[in-house]
Amino acid sequence: MVHSPPILRQVNMKNSSHRKERRGHARVMMNFPVNVRIDENERAFDGLTIDASESGLLIQTLKDMPVKTRLDIEVLFPRGFELSNFRGAAEIIWKDSCNWEDLEGYQYGLKFIQISNKNYLMLKKLLGDSSFSKEAQLVEGAQHEETLVVKVE
């Protein structure tokens, strides 16, 4: 079941400019819905990816969770005229509060702790385009190979 993410606006992070850069992989801006589950018996809740790298994600959600929580994530993105996804397990490395209009929410830095080779390759294809301010889609080409197609405005 696909869940609609909350409408998210400009984020006001506390101390975001003071955070020391320690990333091993470059981050790529992308705004895709994400379904997050803490426990397989728990209902998934919605969020939004802000950026991603080969090693993790930055997400926003209204759910309050502690650092070091293990999450099962599913990132949804357009693929042709359908939605596709990649899945993995991640751990919350850091947490910060942020505001969307009148709602208080949270940003989480996630580190992948488990991702299948198939899902990792899908992530790498999504990261291949450095500008997700454009609309990007994975489509099946003539030789049945997935290709990243970017709509230029």
Secondary structure as GFF3:
##gff-version 3
##sequence-region A 1 153
A	DSSP	three_ten_helix	16	18	.	.	.	ID=ss1
A	DSSP	beta_strand	28	29	.	.	.	ID=ss2
A	DSSP	beta_strand	33	37	.	.	.	ID=ss3
A	DSSP	beta_strand	45	52	.	.	.	ID=ss4
A	DSSP	beta_strand	56	61	.	.	.	ID=ss5
A	DSSP	beta_strand	70	79	.	.	.	ID=ss6
A	DSSP	beta_strand	82	100	.	.	.	ID=ss7
A	DSSP	beta_strand	103	114	.	.	.	ID=ss8
A	DSSP	alpha_helix	117	127	.	.	.	ID=ss9
A	DSSP	beta_strand	135	140	.	.	.	ID=ss10
A	DSSP	beta_strand	146	151	.	.	.	ID=ss11
###
